[in-house]
Every structure is written in structure tokens, then in C-alpha cells.
Amino acid sequence: MSNATVPLTRRSVIALGAGAALPALAQESKGFLRRPWPKGQATPPLDLPGYDGPRWKLGDAHGKLVLLNFWATWCEPCRDEMPTLELLATLYEKQGLVIMAVNQRETDAAIKRFMDQMPISLPILRDADGLTSRAWGARAFPTSVVVGRDGQARFTVVGQVDWNGPEARQWIATLL
């Protein structure tokens, strides 16, 4: 589908008003919107309990590239994206990539049902009250934030991405 035939969505209209029309429309046609982390905005802290593992803090991964994927079990694009995140984690783990799946405001029972249907090996963190997701700007799902080896957020991707496609792999390879 060419950009000329992409229907204008609310996000596209907002992007037009913000002067970011062409990049936003081009990415919107792919189903996601990638944007740099806002200049001058500090990287929020992250300290969450694991679903069936230990508590995890962003500081624990200092020196590694971190991809935080904010998701929910009811979100179909999140479910579709999960296998590509899992493969990306496997491919780049030895180079220092850490992927954490941050589940937003769901119960252990909901996560267990999801895991029974789609077993994944990515570590799952529980954002039970949604405050961490909000602090990281995750207002739509899926939202991913990539944090550099220095602990500073680099960019956000809103929407479903094929994390094994050439574009997404380039984003990661550049920071590794």
C-alpha cells in the first residue's frame, strides 16, 4: 500500500500538525511508529517483580542493550509480535541484548493462560498498577523502548514490529 492510499488516522493527523508528516505516514503504513526518545527527558527507573522469576531492575542490565516490550495478553498485535521478539533475543543475547516483556495490569492467572497458549521464554515483568508503563510512555500496545548500554532510553516504537525484519535488526545492530 502506498502512502497515498493510507487512510489518515488520528495519529497521522496529529503527526501532520506536528510537522512530522512524511516520516509518520511512512511508518504508519508499516503498522508502527518509531520515534526518538524525547530530548531532555530522563530515562525512568524500572524495578518490577518477575512473573515467575526474580524482581528485575533496569540498573541490573547496565552495559547491555535493553529492549522493553510493554504488552498485554488481550492485545492481538502483542501476541503476533512476541515470536519475533523471542527470536531476536536468541540471536543477539551473546552480543549483550536483553529483552524484557513488561505485562501491563494483568493478573497472574491471565498471564498463565497466555503462557499455556503461547509458551515463551522471554522474562515477563509485572506492572500490576500500570505506573511503570505510564512513566515509560506506553499508552498503546505494543510499545517497545530501546535503552542503550549506558542506561539511556534511545527510541520508542509504538505498534507491532517484525523484530527480525531488516529495518528492526538494523536499529538493534547499530546500538550493539
DRENDO-93998 format. One record per residue (C-alpha): residue in one letter; x negated, y negated, z negated; residue number from 1. Coordinates in nm, 2 decimals. Each point is the difference from the previous one (the first is absolute). Layout:
<sites>
+-----+--------+--------+--------+-----+
! res !     xx !     yy !     zz !   n !
+-----+--------+--------+--------+-----+
!   A !      X !      Y !      Z ! NUM !
...
+-----+--------+--------+--------+-----+
</sites>
This chain:
<sites>
+-----+--------+--------+--------+-----+
! res !     xx !     yy !     zz !   n !
+-----+--------+--------+--------+-----+
!   M !   0.00 !   0.00 !   0.00 !   1 !
!   S !  -0.15 !  -0.33 !   0.10 !   2 !
!   N !   0.01 !  -0.30 !  -0.24 !   3 !
!   A !   0.25 !  -0.17 !   0.24 !   4 !
!   T !   0.25 !   0.27 !  -0.08 !   5 !
!   V !  -0.05 !   0.02 !  -0.37 !   6 !
!   P !   0.31 !  -0.13 !  -0.18 !   7 !
!   L !  -0.08 !  -0.29 !  -0.23 !   8 !
!   T !   0.04 !   0.12 !  -0.36 !   9 !
!   R !   0.01 !  -0.22 !  -0.30 !  10 !
!   R !  -0.37 !   0.06 !  -0.06 !  11 !
!   S !  -0.08 !  -0.09 !   0.36 !  12 !
!   V !   0.20 !  -0.33 !  -0.04 !  13 !
!   I !  -0.18 !  -0.08 !  -0.32 !  14 !
!   A !  -0.34 !   0.07 !   0.17 !  15 !
!   L !   0.10 !  -0.23 !   0.29 !  16 !
!   G !   0.07 !  -0.27 !  -0.25 !  17 !
!   A !  -0.33 !   0.06 !  -0.17 !  18 !
!   G !  -0.19 !  -0.04 !   0.32 !  19 !
!   A !  -0.10 !   0.36 !   0.01 !  20 !
!   A !   0.23 !   0.10 !   0.28 !  21 !
!   L !  -0.22 !   0.20 !   0.24 !  22 !
!   P !  -0.19 !   0.22 !  -0.25 !  23 !
!   A !   0.31 !   0.06 !  -0.20 !  24 !
!   L !   0.21 !   0.10 !   0.30 !  25 !
!   A !  -0.28 !   0.22 !   0.14 !  26 !
!   Q !  -0.03 !   0.19 !  -0.33 !  27 !
!   E !   0.38 !   0.01 !  -0.06 !  28 !
!   S !   0.04 !   0.19 !   0.33 !  29 !
!   K !  -0.23 !   0.27 !  -0.16 !  30 !
!   G !   0.22 !   0.02 !  -0.30 !  31 !
!   F !  -0.23 !  -0.17 !  -0.25 !  32 !
!   L !  -0.14 !  -0.33 !  -0.09 !  33 !
!   R !  -0.37 !  -0.04 !  -0.10 !  34 !
!   R !  -0.11 !  -0.32 !  -0.17 !  35 !
!   P !  -0.31 !  -0.10 !  -0.19 !  36 !
!   W !   0.02 !  -0.03 !  -0.38 !  37 !
!   P !   0.09 !  -0.36 !  -0.08 !  38 !
!   K !  -0.30 !  -0.23 !  -0.03 !  39 !
!   G !  -0.06 !  -0.10 !  -0.36 !  40 !
!   Q !   0.24 !   0.26 !  -0.14 !  41 !
!   A !  -0.17 !   0.22 !  -0.26 !  42 !
!   T !   0.02 !   0.38 !   0.03 !  43 !
!   P !   0.25 !   0.11 !  -0.26 !  44 !
!   P !  -0.09 !   0.26 !  -0.27 !  45 !
!   L !   0.12 !   0.35 !   0.05 !  46 !
!   D !   0.03 !   0.24 !  -0.30 !  47 !
!   L !   0.26 !   0.27 !   0.04 !  48 !
!   P !   0.08 !   0.35 !  -0.12 !  49 !
!   G !  -0.04 !   0.29 !   0.24 !  50 !
!   Y !   0.30 !   0.21 !   0.09 !  51 !
!   D !  -0.18 !   0.32 !  -0.10 !  52 !
!   G !  -0.34 !  -0.13 !  -0.07 !  53 !
!   P !  -0.19 !  -0.25 !  -0.21 !  54 !
!   R !   0.06 !  -0.37 !  -0.02 !  55 !
!   W !  -0.18 !  -0.19 !   0.28 !  56 !
!   K !  -0.15 !  -0.35 !   0.01 !  57 !
!   L !  -0.12 !  -0.18 !   0.30 !  58 !
!   G !  -0.33 !  -0.07 !  -0.18 !  59 !
!   D !  -0.06 !   0.38 !  -0.01 !  60 !
!   A !  -0.06 !  -0.01 !   0.38 !  61 !
!   H !  -0.25 !  -0.29 !   0.01 !  62 !
!   G !  -0.24 !   0.05 !   0.28 !  63 !
!   K !   0.26 !   0.19 !   0.21 !  64 !
!   L !   0.25 !  -0.11 !   0.26 !  65 !
!   V !   0.35 !   0.04 !  -0.14 !  66 !
!   L !   0.33 !   0.03 !   0.19 !  67 !
!   L !   0.30 !  -0.05 !  -0.22 !  68 !
!   N !   0.32 !   0.12 !   0.16 !  69 !
!   F !   0.32 !  -0.13 !  -0.16 !  70 !
!   W !   0.28 !   0.24 !   0.08 !  71 !
!   A !   0.33 !   0.16 !  -0.12 !  72 !
!   T !   0.14 !   0.35 !   0.06 !  73 !
!   W !   0.32 !  -0.14 !   0.16 !  74 !
!   C !  -0.20 !  -0.19 !   0.26 !  75 !
!   E !  -0.01 !   0.19 !   0.33 !  76 !
!   P !  -0.29 !  -0.20 !   0.15 !  77 !
!   C !  -0.19 !   0.07 !  -0.32 !  78 !
!   R !   0.06 !   0.37 !   0.04 !  79 !
!   D !  -0.10 !  -0.01 !   0.37 !  80 !
!   E !  -0.32 !  -0.19 !  -0.08 !  81 !
!   M !  -0.12 !   0.23 !  -0.29 !  82 !
!   P !  -0.16 !   0.27 !   0.21 !  83 !
!   T !  -0.21 !  -0.25 !   0.19 !  84 !
!   L !  -0.12 !  -0.15 !  -0.33 !  85 !
!   E !  -0.09 !   0.35 !  -0.13 !  86 !
!   L !  -0.20 !   0.07 !   0.31 !  87 !
!   L !  -0.18 !  -0.34 !  -0.02 !  88 !
!   A !  -0.09 !   0.08 !  -0.36 !  89 !
!   T !  -0.15 !   0.33 !   0.10 !  90 !
!   L !  -0.20 !  -0.14 !   0.29 !  91 !
!   Y !  -0.15 !  -0.29 !  -0.19 !  92 !
!   E !  -0.02 !   0.12 !  -0.36 !  93 !
!   K !  -0.38 !   0.07 !   0.02 !  94 !
!   Q !  -0.05 !  -0.35 !   0.13 !  95 !
!   G !   0.16 !  -0.15 !  -0.30 !  96 !
!   L !   0.37 !  -0.05 !   0.09 !  97 !
!   V !   0.25 !   0.05 !  -0.28 !  98 !
!   I !   0.37 !   0.01 !   0.08 !  99 !
!   M !   0.25 !  -0.04 !  -0.28 ! 100 !
!   A !   0.38 !   0.04 !   0.05 ! 101 !
!   V !   0.18 !  -0.24 !  -0.23 ! 102 !
!   N !   0.36 !   0.11 !  -0.05 ! 103 !
!   Q !   0.23 !  -0.28 !  -0.08 ! 104 !
!   R !   0.26 !   0.03 !  -0.27 ! 105 !
!   E !   0.10 !   0.37 !   0.03 ! 106 !
!   T !   0.03 !   0.28 !  -0.25 ! 107 !
!   D !  -0.23 !   0.30 !  -0.04 ! 108 !
!   A !   0.30 !   0.21 !   0.12 ! 109 !
!   A !   0.02 !  -0.20 !   0.33 ! 110 !
!   I !  -0.37 !   0.03 !   0.06 ! 111 !
!   K !   0.01 !   0.37 !  -0.07 ! 112 !
!   R !   0.29 !   0.05 !   0.25 ! 113 !
!   F !  -0.21 !  -0.19 !   0.26 ! 114 !
!   M !  -0.31 !   0.22 !  -0.08 ! 115 !
!   D !   0.21 !   0.32 !   0.03 ! 116 !
!   Q !   0.10 !  -0.11 !   0.35 ! 117 !
!   M !  -0.32 !  -0.16 !   0.11 ! 118 !
!   P !  -0.30 !   0.12 !  -0.20 ! 119 !
!   I !  -0.28 !  -0.25 !   0.02 ! 120 !
!   S !  -0.34 !  -0.02 !  -0.17 ! 121 !
!   L !  -0.03 !  -0.37 !  -0.02 ! 122 !
!   P !   0.00 !  -0.13 !  -0.36 ! 123 !
!   I !   0.33 !  -0.15 !  -0.10 ! 124 !
!   L !   0.02 !  -0.29 !  -0.24 ! 125 !
!   R !   0.33 !  -0.10 !  -0.17 ! 126 !
!   D !   0.11 !  -0.36 !   0.00 ! 127 !
!   A !   0.30 !   0.06 !  -0.22 ! 128 !
!   D !   0.11 !  -0.36 !  -0.04 ! 129 !
!   G !  -0.11 !  -0.13 !   0.34 ! 130 !
!   L !  -0.21 !  -0.28 !  -0.14 ! 131 !
!   T !  -0.32 !   0.13 !   0.16 ! 132 !
!   S !   0.16 !   0.03 !   0.34 ! 133 !
!   R !   0.13 !  -0.36 !  -0.04 ! 134 !
!   A !  -0.34 !  -0.13 !  -0.10 ! 135 !
!   W !  -0.16 !   0.16 !   0.31 ! 136 !
!   G !   0.27 !  -0.15 !   0.23 ! 137 !
!   A !   0.17 !   0.32 !   0.08 ! 138 !
!   R !   0.36 !  -0.11 !   0.07 ! 139 !
!   A !   0.07 !   0.24 !   0.29 ! 140 !
!   F !  -0.11 !   0.36 !   0.04 ! 141 !
!   P !  -0.24 !   0.13 !   0.09 ! 142 !
!   T !  -0.25 !  -0.27 !  -0.08 ! 143 !
!   S !  -0.37 !   0.07 !  -0.01 ! 144 !
!   V !  -0.27 !  -0.22 !  -0.14 ! 145 !
!   V !  -0.37 !   0.07 !   0.08 ! 146 !
!   V !  -0.25 !  -0.10 !  -0.27 ! 147 !
!   G !  -0.37 !  -0.04 !   0.09 ! 148 !
!   R !  -0.29 !   0.17 !  -0.18 ! 149 !
!   D !  -0.04 !  -0.32 !  -0.20 ! 150 !
!   G !   0.35 !   0.03 !  -0.15 ! 151 !
!   Q !   0.15 !  -0.29 !   0.21 ! 152 !
!   A !   0.32 !   0.06 !   0.20 ! 153 !
!   R !  -0.07 !  -0.04 !   0.37 ! 154 !
!   F !   0.33 !   0.05 !   0.19 ! 155 !
!   T !   0.36 !   0.12 !  -0.03 ! 156 !
!   V !   0.20 !   0.21 !   0.24 ! 157 !
!   V !   0.38 !  -0.01 !  -0.03 ! 158 !
!   G !   0.17 !   0.28 !   0.19 ! 159 !
!   Q !  -0.08 !   0.35 !   0.12 ! 160 !
!   V !  -0.35 !   0.05 !   0.15 ! 161 !
!   D !  -0.16 !   0.30 !   0.17 ! 162 !
!   W !  -0.31 !  -0.01 !  -0.23 ! 163 !
!   N !  -0.17 !   0.23 !   0.24 ! 164 !
!   G !   0.05 !  -0.21 !   0.31 ! 165 !
!   P !  -0.29 !  -0.19 !   0.14 ! 166 !
!   E !   0.11 !  -0.34 !  -0.12 ! 167 !
!   A !   0.04 !   0.10 !  -0.37 ! 168 !
!   R !  -0.32 !   0.21 !   0.01 ! 169 !
!   Q !  -0.19 !  -0.31 !   0.12 ! 170 !
!   W !   0.14 !  -0.20 !  -0.29 ! 171 !
!   I !  -0.13 !   0.26 !  -0.25 ! 172 !
!   A !  -0.33 !   0.07 !   0.19 ! 173 !
!   T !  -0.09 !  -0.37 !   0.00 ! 174 !
!   L !   0.02 !  -0.01 !  -0.38 ! 175 !
!   L !  -0.17 !   0.33 !  -0.07 ! 176 !
+-----+--------+--------+--------+-----+
</sites>
